Amino acid sequence: MVEIKSKSDRIKPLEEKIQLFLQLGSTVGILIDPDKLTVMVYRLNQAPVVLQNGDTLILPELLPGWELAVSGLWPPEFE
């Protein structure tokens, strides 16, 4: 599942929603925060992984061989 934080969203409820989906069987949860230019990757019973510009998002359990530069998520004026 993927959540994209809007200006009015708070992080805590989004994280709780992701944890619920993980408990219900989702393999991975992704929280994209355009305000902080971060991507957090959640997996059940693991600490979230925080990715920033310069990092690469990979999801081998879902999309083997696929990768995405985190910096590619933001328009150039955000960097």
C-alpha angles and dihedrals in degrees: 000000000000128000122188114201115230124204091263097045123100118219098229097063090046091052090048091051091050091049090051091052090048090052089050092056110277111145097215139004124207125197115193114198111190090181093063096026090235137131118206118200117203128195127178113277093000133104112256118260113229116212125190138177108310092034127103125226112223127173106187093170091058107022112020111205094012120122138168129197107234089220087063090069095067129067111246092255090063094061 
